[in-house]
Amino acid sequence: MNLTLPSQLNVTLLVERLETGKFVASIYEFPGCRVEADTRETAIEQVQAAFLDRLNRIIYRIIDHRRGA
């Protein structure tokens, strides 16, 4: 079974500062992939990790579906 993915996946990272001083980071193309953190850097790190986790779950579902699971 082959699963071909682009070698480079481009997404749009949005970072906003809330009135509370916290930062929100989200991936535009993946609604619901959003985190809130105390610093901009932490928000970016956390949303990257969340995005990669979500992408891995999507890939595994595709593989399982192709296997007939």
N, C-alpha and C positions, 0 to 999 in steps of 0.2 A: 504494500500500500504506500502510495506517495502522497505527500501533502506539500505542495509548492507554495511558498510564501515569498513575497518580495524581500530582497536582501536589505532594503531600507524602507521602513514604514514612517511616513511623515504624518504627524498629527499637530493640532494647534493647542498649545498650552496657554491657558488664561490664568493670570494671577491678579487678584484684587486685594486691596487693603480695606478692611471693614472699619466702621466708625469706632469699634471697640479697640482697634489697634492690631487685631489679629489679621492673618492673611488667609485667603481662600485660593486654592489652586484647583483647576479642573481641566479635563481634556474635552475640547469642544465636540469632537466626533463621537464621543462615548458618554452620552447623558448618564448622569448618576456617578460618574467617575470624578468625585469631588472630595477634597479634604480641607480641613481648617486647622491652622497651626499658629503658634506664637510668632514665628519668624518666616520670612519669605523663603529662605533656604530650606527650612524644615518642611514647609508646605510643598515645595517642588519635589523634594526627596520622597515625601509620602505619596504624592499623587503619581509619581513615576512608578513606585513600588505597587500601588493599587492598580495602575494601568497594566503593568506587566503580569500581575496576578490574574486580572480579568482576561487578558489576551491568552494566557496559558489555558484558562478554563474553557475559552471558546475553542481553542485548537484541540483540546482533549475531547470536547463534545463532537467536533467534526470527525475526529479519528474514530471514536466509538460508534458514531452513526454510520460511517463507511464500513465498519466491521459488522454492522448489523446488530449492535447491542441495544 
